[in-house]
Amino acid sequence: MSEKKYISQDIWERFGTRRRLLLLVLVIVPSIFAAEVMFSLLPPQSGNWLNGIITTLFAILFSWISIGFWSSLAGVLVMVRKCDRFAAVPAALTGQNLPGDFRTALLFPVYNEDIRKVAEGVRTVWRNLRQKKLDHHFDLYILSDTTDPDVWVTEEEAWYDLILSEGASGRLFYRRRKSNLKKKSGNIADFCRRWGINYRYMVIFDADSLMSALTLARIVQAMEANPEIGILQTPPKSVFSRSLLARVQQFANHLYGPVFAAGLHYWQLGDAQYWGHNAIIRVNPFMSHCQLPKLTGKAPLGGEILSHDFVESALMRRAGYGVWLAYDLEGSYEQNPPSLIDELVRDRRWCQGNLQHSRLIFTKGFFPTHRALFIHGIMSYGSALLWLFFLLASSFEAIRAVIVIPDYFPKGPSLFPDWPQYFPLWALTLLSSTAGLLFLSKALAVVLVMVKGGARTFGGFFRMNLSILVEILVSTFLAPVRMLFHSLFVVTTILGVKVNWNAQNRDNAGTSWKVALRFHWWGSFLGLIWGLLMYRISPGFFLWLSPVVSGLAFSLPLSVWTSRVSWGDLFQRLGLLTTPVDINPPEELAQLVENLQRTQSYDPFNIPLDQGFVRALVIPRIFTLHTALAYNRRRPSKVKAIRLAALVSRALDKGPNSLSNKEKKALLSDQSSLRNLHREIWNLYDGEKAARWGLP
């Protein structure tokens, strides 16, 4: 594609402005009308203040839901058309004949991850590139922020195994930072400072994400074809879900996701969002313009920015480059959290990061669309608190209507009483319309799939519709739980409670009843009390509120059951919650499954792989590898040398379990101490002490 064939920035900006003005009208006008109707239906004896609160909350939430509806409708219009002149990756870009004068860096940031899974993902990407004869266009980097000493050594071992087994010397690199300052964004920034000048583009992966070789080649071609693109985001599809919750989310992602992605593209065009992974970035402007500011004040609303991706896309756009979503691009994948608790733990961190964006809305030079996206990100969690306030205000109104005696003569003596007028049926109908918008958004995606004959890729017409029912039921009952916790996250963040950045859980062990009780007891208690109170006082209102209080009351067993792999496997055997990748897995996913099942090479030492610290000190080849990679070659001070010598003595006398992680890292970082400890371990004559190190 020549430079003349892409849509220039001034053209798509004009179209984008018109589309967003249209969206604004489509959202605001119906919301004002719905709010007026809501206010007229509320009983006047409640007082203007309570009716005003309910109406205002309803208008905001109706607007919020409307955005999703109009996005899905726009997505359908985009997908039914045969071509899209604004597509970021035109069909003509096939991934063949890449320019040979530069390489693209593929970055795999990791933080205390299961490195075997990460390594097999890297292996899959490399092999897929090599099979398509595209490997000479890419370099791969494993960028570690790991703090666990056992995982640290295991990462080095896995990287070296990849080098030897895949012949990737000089093409696959490993770097571990001593300090994980600024977390993932700091990790990427460190790469840019060290090696960014060597690359025109970089592709950011997540620890559990994957991209096919042809997809990588096509997004590089798209960046080459359009020099005005700064970031190109791909829409990752969920894969390899095992638990019931993860399978439900995977099914929804494959069924509804393409339409919503196309809708986002329609409204945003070159003002799209960067999601932090599965995206390609133009390195030079990223280095020049996307350095994250440090917010004034203390965490959680100050300090280092957690949700860096939204800010980086706004900074890239401010620098004059477009940020695009390749909504129709296949071959990009990620994995879902396996349980509700894992999802909520992740959301707690995202909530704090999104609320930090309130400090950036009025930053000089940011485009209006990205200011709106900051507000949208804040509302993705703030709306939960608004829903909670709306439900509580509605409950208070229902209670007041029962226990407060109406005043039939509010203005003094009169021949005729002032009969209270209240139309609960119409009010409930209006409230139900908001739920209808939610389901209609999904229905549009379902109709499009069926019209295009895609039902067979979801298990057939009957199984697909039964799966939709399962997805709606699970989502409906879990929605109040998410609402409650998201509300808690917003309140605690505003009150100054900051979140710890921990490694994300990616295994399928499931949630135990003990953990679920500790996490959900208060939500279940609230749901029970709320439900019993409304049932006793206003049975009619209780029926309308029952999905909410039922989800809260049963949150504990729901959290446990939906985390179970056995339930997910049962639905898979029944042919439910099936996705296209289950029926016909792409080549790269089949390769990853094969690689994950690969048997490990013979190891004469009977030391588990997860005991990296012990392996580094006992196994000669790993000891040699680690000392070769050690970054601290300076002599320690006298005080530090004495402290390290004491650690060596204690380790020899009491074994590795006597050391804390901090002490293990101190030894792993000092070559002299490592050599002494390695030599002394192999000279141990005490059988009990030697056994502690895995020696016979």
ZATI-697790 format. One record per residue (C-alpha): y, x, z; residue in one letter. Coordinates in steps of 0.05 Angstrom, whole numbers, plus 5000, padded with zeros to 4 digits. Example, Ala and Ser with C-alpha at 12.3 -4.5 7.8 and 13.67 -1.06 7.14 Angstrom:
BEGIN
491052465156A
497952735143S
# end
This chain:
BEGIN
500050005000M
506750294980S
512850295023E
515949734981K
510349234996K
511149115070Y
515848585098I
522248935120S
524748855190Q
531048465173D
526847945137I
521747815192W
527247825244E
530847245208R
524346855203F
522647005275G
529346765300T
528546105263R
521546005289R
523346135361R
529345665357L
524445135331L
519645285389L
525445215438L
527144525411V
519844315410L
518944515483V
525544295513I
526743615481V
519943305499P
520443605569S
527243285581I
524542615556F
518342675600A
522542865661A
527142255651E
521141795647V
518042125709M
524442035749F
525041295729S
517841165751L
518541475820L
520140985876P
527640995891P
526540905965Q
523841615967S
530841875961G
534042275905N
532442945938W
524842855937L
524842525869N
529243075843G
524543615868I
518443265838I
521943145772T
524643855766T
517844165780L
514643685731F
519643865676A
518544615686I
510944545686L
510944065627F
515044585588S
510245135608W
504244745583I
507844545520S
508545275499I
500945335498G
500244705457F
505344895404W
502345595401S
495445315386S
498244845334L
501945415300A
495545825303G
491745285266V
497145265212L
496746025204V
489146025200M
488445465149V
492945825100R
489446295053K
494346865062C
499747065112D
505547465084R
507147725154F
500147975170A
500648665203A
494048895172V
493448615101P
486448505072A
487949035020A
487349565075L
479849685077T
479550295120G
477650765063Q
481351375038N
485251545100L
490552095093P
487552765110G
493753125134D
493552885206F
488852645260R
489352055307T
487752145381A
483051645414L
484551625489L
479651385542F
483251355610P
478351305668V
479151215743Y
472951255787N
468850895734E
461350875720D
461951475674I
455151375641R
457650705612K
464151025591V
460551615560A
455951165520E
461950785495G
465151435472V
458551635440R
458350975403T
465451055376V
464051775354W
457451605320R
460451005285N
466151445259L
461151965235R
456751455200Q
462851185162K
464951905146K
471451805184L
470252285242D
474652835213H
480752375221H
480152295296F
479852685361D
477352385426L
480052495496Y
477052285563I
483152285610L
481052255682S
484952025743D
478652015785T
479352135860T
472052105880D
469052805880P
462052575860D
464852185801V
469252785782W
463253245773V
459252695738T
464852615688E
464753355671E
457153335663E
457452715618A
462953025575W
459053665565Y
452753275548D
456652905495L
459153565467I
452153855461L
448353235438S
453552985388E
456053655361G
463153455380A
465754135401S
473154195387G
473553445375R
472053135443L
476253365503F
476353235577Y
482153305626R
482653095699R
489353045733R
490053325803K
494952775821S
494352075791N
501851955793L
503951295759K
496651115749K
494750955677K
501751005648S
502451695680G
495751895652N
497951715581I
504652055592A
501152695615D
497152695550F
503552605510C
506853205545R
500853655534R
498253455465W
502552895437G
506153345388I
499553465352N
498452735334Y
502052205294R
498351635327Y
494251505389M
489450925403V
488950705476I
482150475501F
480150175567D
474150425607A
469949835582D
473049725513S
470449905444L
473049915373M
469249985308S
470550565260A
473150115204L
477849765252T
480550435274L
481450655202A
484949995183R
490050025239I
491650745221V
492650515149Q
497049945172A
501450435211M
501850895151E
503550315105A
509150055149N
513250605184P
517250075221E
511249895265I
511350255332G
505549905367I
499949505334L
495749105383Q
488848845366T
485948215399P
479648455435P
473647985438K
469647925503S
462548205499V
456448375543F
457847835594S
452047695641R
454547265700S
455946525690L
463446615699L
463847195651A
459746815599R
464346205606V
470346645594Q
466947005537Q
465346335504F
472646105512A
475246765486N
471146715422H
472345965411L
479645875429Y
482146595426G
483146675351P
487546055346V
491846255406F
492546965378A
494646695311A
499646245346G
502646825385L
503347205319H
506846615287Y
512246565340W
512947305358Q
511947685292L
514448395305G
516548235377D
509548185403A
506648455468Q
502649085481Y
496748945527W
495449655550G
488949785511H
485649685443N
492249845410A
494950395365I
501650725382I
506351155341R
506751775385V
513552065369N
517751455385P
513351295444F
514851985473M
522251935457S
523751225479H
518250935523C
518851335586Q
518250845643L
524050785692P
522850805767K
525550175799L
530250255857T
527850055925G
520850055954K
514449735930A
512249205915P
518349005874L
521049715870G
518150395856G
513350555800E
512149995748I
505049745751L
504849295689S
507249845643H
504949555577D
510048985572F
515649465589V
513349985538E
513149465483S
520249245502A
522549975501L
519250095433M
522649475405R
529349705433R
528450365396A
528149975331G
520649935319Y
516549315313G
510849115360V
505648715322W
499248325338L
493648415287A
491147715304Y
485847675249D
482848365258L
475548405280E
471848995311G
475649045377S
472048895443Y
472748885518E
468848625579Q
470548095630N
470548155707P
463647925730P
465947475787S
471747045810L
473347525866I
473548125819D
478147725773E
482847545831L
483048265857V
485248475787R
490347905784D
493348125850R
495348785818R
497748445754W
501847945794C
505648495829Q
506848855763G
509248215729N
513948035786L
516948735780Q
519248525711H
524348065744S
528248705756R
528348865681L
530148195648I
537448385640F
536349115621T
541349335569K
538749345498G
532448925508F
531448395455F
531747655475P
524447565457T
522148105505H
526547825560R
523047165548A
516347515550L
518147815618F
519647105642I
513146865611H
509247405648G
512647225713I
511046485701M
503746645688S
503346735764Y
509546365787G
507245725754S
501445705803A
506445665861L
510345125824L
503944725813W
502344785887L
509344555906F
508743975857F
502043755885L
504543815957L
510943425941A
506842885906S
502142845965S
508142786012F
510842215968E
504041865970A
503841916046I
511041686053R
509741076009A
504240856057V
507140996125I
514540856114V
516540116118I
520839946058P
528039706071D
528839056034Y
536238986049F
538939706044P
546139466032K
546638946087G
545438196087P
543737896019S
540737255992L
535237645956F
531238255979P
531238905941D
523938945922W
521439665914P
519139795843Q
513840315830Y
509340375771F
503540825793P
499440695730L
504940935684W
506441525730A
499141735730L
499041645655T
504942105647L
501842625693L
495342565655S
499142735591S
500343435617T
492843515625A
492043225556G
496443775527L
491844295557L
485543985528F
488843825461L
490544565454S
483044725460K
481144135416A
485344405358L
481345055361A
474744675364V
476544245304V
478444855263L
471745195279V
467844575259M
471844465195V
470445185175K
463045095190G
463145575248G
459245125297A
452745475279R
455546135304T
456345815372F
449245555375G
450044935331G
454044295337F
450443995397F
449944635438R
457144825422M
459844165447N
455344195509L
457944895521S
465144645515I
463544125569L
460844675614V
466945105602E
471644525617I
467944355682L
467745075707V
475045195688S
477244535720T
473944675787F
476145405789L
483345255768A
485545025838P
482445655869V
486346095820R
492645675834M
492045775909L
490746525905F
496146645852H
501046275897S
498946725955L
499847345911F
506947125891V
509046975963V
506147615993T
509248035938T
516047725951I
515047846026L
513848586012G
506248656015V
504349175963K
497549235930V
492849835929N
490650075860W
483050115864N
477850205810A
475749555777Q
468749315793N
464649245729R
457549165754D
453648515757N
451248525830A
454247845844G
458347585903T
454647545969S
455546936014W
458547396068K
463847666020V
465346975993A
466146696063L
471047246081R
475047126017F
474846366010H
474246056080W
481545886086W
481945576017G
475845156030S
478644936097F
485344746064L
481744346010G
477543966061L
483543796106I
487943606047W
482543176016G
480642816081L
487942676097L
489442376028M
482941976029Y
484641656096R
491941516079I
492141386004S
485241295972P
488441155904G
492241805903F
486042165929F
482241985865L
487742315823W
487842925869L
480242975876S
479143525823P
484143965860V
481643875931V
474343895907S
475444565873G
478544835936L
473344535984A
467544805944F
470745465925S
465845865967L
459345645933P
462845615865L
464946345873S
457846555892V
454146145839W
458746325781T
457847065797S
450247025789R
447147375729V
441046915737S
445446305722W
448546655662G
441646845636D
439246135645L
444845855602F
443446395551Q
436046185547R
438245465537L
442645685479G
449045495516L
455545895520L
453246255457T
458146665417T
457846965347P
456447665374V
450347385411D
447347105347I
449347665300N
451648285338P
455948755297P
453449455282E
457749795334E
455449335390L
448149425372A
449250175373Q
452350135443L
446449735469V
441750255440E
445750825471N
445950495539L
438350455537Q
437751185518R
433151575565T
436252145603Q
434152855587S
429353205633Y
432353495695D
428053955740P
432653815799F
431153175837N
438453045853I
441152355833P
446652335781L
451451985828D
451352585876Q
455953005834G
458553445890F
451453665909V
449553765836R
455654215824A
453654655882L
446154685871V
444754645796I
446855295763P
448955005696R
453354475728I
456154985777F
457955435718T
460954845679L
465254615738H
467855305755T
469555415682A
473654775683L
476854885751A
484454865745Y
486255235810N
484955975801R
490256225849R
488556535915R
489456055973P
494156226030S
491156536093K
491455876131V
488155506074K
482956046065A
480955986138I
480455236132R
476155286069L
471555796103A
470555306160A
468754766110L
463655226077V
460555386145S
460154656165R
457154456098A
451654986104L
450154796176D
450454036172K
449753876098G
454353536047P
454652876085N
458653216140S
464553286092L
469652756074S
471752626002N
478253006014K
474453606040E
469553585982K
475353575933K
478454175969A
472054575959L
471154345887L
478254575872S
477255285899D
472955755857Q
471956275912S
469455755962S
464955455909L
461756125893R
460556285966N
457655595981L
453255605919H
450456295936R
449256116009E
445755465992I
440755835948W
439656336004N
438055806057L
431355956092Y
431755356138D
427654816103G
431254246137E
438154506117K
435754646046A
432953936040A
439853656054R
442053975989W
436153715949G
432354365950L
424854385966P
# end
